[in-house]
Amino acid sequence: MRILSVYFVALLMLGLSSCYYDVEEELYTSTGCDYTNISYTATVLPILIDNCLSCHSNASNSGNISLEGYDKVKTYVDNGELLGSIKHASGYSPMPKNLAPLLDCEISKIEYWINQGAPNN
């Protein structure tokens, strides 16, 4: 009986360890979003244009924050404010202000881009 118990525990541990994923692409594809060809120009910029630039352009500059141009966006990527705000994380001003949050897929794409080093392409 003891050998059977040890055998069962060993099988259980092997089975549970096979459920762990550490490949980023596999984690993100489970959301239903398409993560192929994510780039600043093709993916992130259109999301910012649709949801952010009406308040955070050079002209409107709401809250003294402009997201117009890669260099300005990168500043808020590097200090964590962009992702913190769009994810409505504690300690950040939730954006877009007084509107529905971005779609989960849009947030995930921006986060994926940031995790890839936020390249300017």
Secondary structure as UniProt FT lines:
FT   HELIX           2..17
FT   TURN            18..19
FT   HELIX           24..29
FT   TURN            30..32
FT   TURN            36..37
FT   HELIX           40..44
FT   HELIX           45..51
FT   TURN            52..55
FT   TURN            58..60
FT   HELIX           62..64
FT   HELIX           70..78
FT   HELIX           81..86
FT   TURN            87..88
FT   TURN            90..91
FT   TURN            97..98
FT   HELIX           104..115
FT   TURN            116..117
//
